[in-house]
Amino acid sequence: MSRYSKYVGLLLPATDIQLEDDMHERVSGARICTARMPLRDVSVEAEREMVHVELPAASRRVAGIPLNVVVFGCTSASVVDGDESLQFVHRTMQEITGAESVSVFRSVLDEIAEQGLTRLLVLTPYPEPVTAKLVETLRDYGVQVVDAFGLGISEDIEIGRVSIERLEGFAREHFDKGRHDGVFISCTNLPAAAESLAETLGVPVITSNGATCRRVQRLVSTLASA
């Protein structure tokens, strides 16, 4: 008999090497069931293809499992066409799997609101067009982004190799305590452990993976106590 009573479907880009590890480390009481989706590169066109072609296919691959929660594990792709994409992601996962849907983007939005951040610095590993679309959508949702900078990496597997030390240097280069009251580090291929930079910077640091794991853990814990 399985020791797990809850099941979480995790739909990931094929080259994401961080979020699955973070989910296993940070979400307890549920089995993580992963399906992976091809992503040619980190571009608007490739992310659009992943959302509209690969996401439905990945959802069908896990639909036979009695999932309680299903997660789309890519920050920027979930809003590649703004709110239209985000609604499509949630609707598709729910309709195909019947599970509670979670997106990284909404998880991040919730934490930005909960922490009352109004002067946000956004840091990404992405090329400029992907960073720009992410920031545009954050602002459409009322998030006050003061500055945004990207590392310009177009290969997802290379994003997964970015070290905490490189992220810290990138954050120190662009952070200004007089301008920023919080930092959002975007991308599920960057580790939740980057939130430790809050100690260095002296303001809250939200990562895609940290926000998503906390959202999933809350849902799993609520379902377990029901």
Secondary structure, 3 states (H helix, E strand, C coil): CCCCCEEEEEEEECCCCCHHHHHHHHCCCEEEEEEEECCCCCCHHHHHHHHHHHHHHHHHHHCCCCCCEEEECCCCHHHCCCHHHHHHHHHHHHHHHCCEEEEHHHHHHHHHHHCCCCCEEEEECCCHHHHHHHHHHHHHCCCCEEEEEECCCCCHHHHCCCCHHHHHHHHHHHCCCCCCCEEEECCCCCCHHHHHHHHHHCCCEEEHHHHHHHHHHHHHHHHHHC
